[in-house]
Amino acid sequence: MEKKKIEKWMNIVSKIVLFGGIFAIIASIHSLSTTFHLYITGSEPGRFNKEINKNVGTVAEIIGIATGALWVVRKIWLEMKKRKWPFTDWIQQLFVLLRKRHIYLGILTLLLSFAHGVYFYLFVDERHQWTMYSGVVAFISLIILALLGWRHEQNKKTKKNQQTKKAHVMFAIIFAILFLVHLNL
């Protein structure tokens, strides 16, 4: 395929990501408002509420993995480019898409994780205490990761940029490990 077609497809995917993210924001706001309503009124959440909040967490997982895939896709693209493998243009455009939407996807992951965590923090049962605590620790590391990413964005034109980038990558790895612990893997 020629490069223009690949760019056209990635542009379509980029718009889908953008609108999907808007839908995810609306879903997380709805999830948070429902959770707070249930908590304030003292109502017992039904199975539907639990499933919705589990799904919000799953979407946060998927978006978080896509956000973290930026580094991996870059490495794959550079190796493919060196070896002149086919589909290098596709991988390059995927990298460009992930880089363009990295901050947006990171914010979505943070927001969805917050909505997911608030529900399960307020309505956790005795059997899932470990999962709830591991989720809190993973979320704290996600907040630190986001703050380091924000700091990295602020220092883009300075010499401290490499330090904040390394710290951001290091915390991404720490978050990934804590996230896997949260999933009980």
C-alpha positions in Angstrom: 0.0 0.0 0.0 1.2 3.4 -0.7 1.9 5.9 2.1 -1.1 8.2 1.4 -3.5 5.3 1.9 -1.9 4.3 5.2 -2.0 7.9 6.4 -5.7 8.0 5.4 -6.5 4.9 7.4 -4.5 6.1 10.4 -6.4 9.4 10.2 -9.7 7.5 10.4 -8.4 5.4 13.3 -7.3 8.7 15.1 -10.8 10.1 14.8 -12.3 6.9 16.1 -9.9 7.1 19.1 -10.9 10.7 19.7 -14.6 10.0 19.6 -14.3 6.8 21.5 -12.4 8.7 24.2 -15.2 11.3 24.4 -17.7 8.4 24.9 -15.4 6.9 27.6 -15.3 10.3 29.4 -19.1 10.4 29.4 -19.3 6.8 30.6 -16.8 7.5 33.5 -18.7 10.6 34.5 -21.9 8.6 34.5 -20.2 5.8 36.5 -18.9 8.3 39.1 -22.3 10.1 39.5 -24.1 6.8 39.9 -21.5 5.6 42.4 -21.8 8.8 44.5 -25.6 8.6 44.3 -25.6 5.0 45.5 -23.1 5.9 48.3 -24.9 9.0 49.5 -28.4 7.4 49.5 -27.0 4.3 51.2 -28.4 2.1 48.4 -26.9 -1.3 47.7 -25.4 -1.4 44.2 -26.8 -4.0 41.9 -25.0 -6.4 39.7 -25.5 -4.1 36.8 -23.5 -1.3 38.5 -20.7 -3.7 39.3 -20.5 -4.9 35.7 -20.5 -1.4 34.4 -17.6 -0.4 36.7 -15.8 -3.6 35.8 -16.1 -2.7 32.1 -14.9 0.9 32.8 -11.8 -0.7 34.4 -11.4 -3.0 31.3 -11.6 0.0 29.0 -9.0 1.8 31.2 -6.8 -1.4 30.9 -7.0 -1.4 27.1 -6.4 2.3 26.7 -3.5 2.1 29.2 -1.9 -0.7 27.3 -2.3 1.3 24.1 -0.7 4.3 25.8 2.2 2.2 27.0 2.6 0.6 23.6 4.2 3.8 22.3 7.6 2.8 23.4 7.3 -0.8 22.1 5.9 0.3 18.7 8.8 2.7 18.3 11.3 0.0 19.0 9.6 -2.4 16.6 9.4 0.3 13.9 13.2 1.2 14.2 14.2 -2.5 14.0 11.9 -3.0 10.9 13.2 0.1 9.3 16.8 -1.1 9.7 16.0 -4.5 8.2 13.8 -3.0 5.5 10.9 -5.4 6.4 7.4 -5.1 4.8 4.7 -3.1 6.6 7.3 -0.7 8.0 5.1 2.2 6.8 2.1 0.8 8.8 4.2 0.5 12.0 5.5 4.0 11.5 2.0 5.5 11.1 0.9 3.5 14.2 3.8 5.1 16.1 2.8 8.5 14.8 -0.8 8.0 15.9 0.2 6.7 19.4 2.6 9.6 19.8 0.0 12.1 18.7 -2.6 10.7 21.1 -0.3 9.7 24.0 -1.3 12.4 26.4 -5.0 12.1 25.5 -4.9 8.4 26.1 -3.0 8.8 29.3 -5.6 11.3 30.6 -8.4 8.8 29.6 -6.6 6.0 31.5 -6.3 8.1 34.6 -10.0 9.2 34.5 -11.4 5.8 33.8 -9.2 4.2 36.4 -10.4 6.8 38.9 -14.0 6.0 38.2 -13.4 2.3 38.4 -11.4 2.6 41.6 -13.9 4.9 43.4 -16.7 2.4 42.9 -14.7 -0.6 44.1 -13.2 1.3 47.0 -16.7 2.3 48.3 -18.4 -1.0 47.6 -15.7 -3.6 48.0 -16.7 -6.9 49.7 -14.5 -8.8 52.2 -13.3 -11.3 49.6 -11.7 -8.7 47.4 -9.7 -6.6 49.9 -6.3 -7.5 48.4 -7.5 -6.6 44.9 -8.8 -3.3 46.2 -5.5 -2.4 48.0 -3.4 -3.4 45.1 -5.6 -1.2 42.9 -5.0 1.7 45.2 -1.3 1.2 45.0 -1.4 0.8 41.2 -3.5 4.0 40.9 -1.0 6.0 43.1 1.8 4.9 40.8 -0.4 5.9 37.8 -0.8 9.4 39.3 2.9 9.7 39.8 3.4 8.5 36.2 1.0 11.1 34.9 2.7 13.9 37.0 6.1 12.8 35.6 4.6 12.9 32.1 3.2 16.4 32.7 6.6 17.5 34.0 8.2 15.9 30.9 5.9 17.9 28.7 6.8 21.1 30.6 10.5 20.5 30.3 10.5 19.6 26.6 12.9 22.4 25.6 15.3 22.0 28.6 18.3 19.8 29.5 16.2 18.2 32.3 14.0 16.6 29.7 16.1 13.4 29.5 15.9 12.9 33.3 12.1 13.4 33.4 11.7 11.1 30.4 13.7 8.4 32.0 11.7 8.8 35.2 8.5 8.6 33.3 9.6 5.4 31.5 10.8 3.9 34.8 7.4 4.7 36.5 5.6 3.3 33.5 7.4 0.0 34.1 6.6 0.2 37.9 3.0 0.9 37.1 2.8 -2.0 34.6 4.2 -4.4 37.3 1.8 -3.1 40.0 -1.1 -3.3 37.5 -0.3 -6.9 36.8 -0.3 -7.5 40.5 -3.7 -5.9 40.7 -5.0 -8.2 38.0 -3.6 -11.2 40.1 -1.3 -12.3 37.3 
